[in-house]
Structures are given as structure tokens and as C-alpha cells.
């Protein structure tokens, strides 16, 4: 990184951001049998690395998890043969 002219301060920022991304990649809203540290601990550490308030990051993750669950629920509903249709981006198409 020194060869590219990246200062020590910029390197520190890059590594802090990367650390936060790695930490947050462990948070998906589901338990995996205890292999991942407590979600609050992860969020606190990631927030520290990003330099943002824990509450802000928690709100963002909560919203993301709500969207993921809603999309999974919608996908399951649309794939259910009892609904009789599959939704495509160009409209509803009856199942045969």
C-alpha cells in the first residue's frame, strides 16, 4: 500500500472498514448453533470500526433483516402451488 501512495491514516481507515464488513458478514438474523459471537457484540465492534453510533447500525441491520424475511416469505408464497400463479416482472402468468 505504501507503494501505491496510501498513507498510514488511509490504510487504517481501509482496515477498519474491512474489519467491520467481516464482522457484519456474520450477522444474518438466524442462529447457527452458537458458532458466531453475540450479535450485539458484533454490532458494537463493527460500529466502533466504522465510527458510527451502535443504535444507527442496529437500526440499519434490523431494517435489512426485515426486508430479507419479507422477501423470503413472498418468494415462498409465490412458489406455493395453491396460489395458482407465478409472478414475473412483466406481470402475472397463470400456471399450467
Secondary structure, DSSP 8 states (H G I E B T S, - for coil): -TTTT--HHHHHHHHHHHHHHHHHTT--SS--SS-S--HHHHHHHHHHHHT--HHHHHHHHHHHHHHHHHHHHHHHHHH-GGG-EEEETTEEEE--
